[in-house]
Amino acid sequence: MSAVIAYIGLGSNQEDPARQLQSAFAALSSLRETRLLRQSGVYRTPPWGLAEQPDFLNAVAELETRLSARELLDGLLDIERQAGRRREGPRWGPRSIDLDLLVYAGCHIDEDGLAIPHPRMAERAFVLLPLAELAPSLEVPGIGVVARLLEGIDATACTRLD
């Protein structure tokens, strides 16, 4: 398989979130047949969905990979498990690390357990801000251009940290 570009959203609000993000970036760069090309800055963002929890730290990674979308997702889930991520508890609740496959090679995929582009990314400042830092002109299949999507949401509660 030839190499493709994929974008991964990272988020953490538990167990030293800054360290969790750095460890996740290192783990992404260690995935087989994958190279970490760039990483965005880190953003402090309010929780989405379940408001009674600490703020999150969020970022985006740009990868070049020869893995299929399913293999890449499996790798992301493995990184989460190795970092101590537990999936019990409320949806959108606190987490040590969350890795979301946002965009994969301009593909639209809707399979059991795998939806690309990420179905709610256009609603989330914590995804669009760091993604726009790396790829403002990226066309998200079926959704639109990242910079335009960002113009349509309120990102005032998000702060870039570095």
Buried (B, 14 or more C-beta within 10 A) or exposed (E): EEBBBBBBBBBBBBBEBEEBBBBBBEBBBEBEEBEBBEBBBBBBBBBBEEEEBEBBBBBBBBBEBBBBBBBBBBBBBEBBEEBEBEEEEEEEBBBBBBBBBBBBBEEEBEEEEBEBBBEEBBEBBBBBBBBBBBBBEBEBBEBEBBBBBBEEBEBEEBEEEE
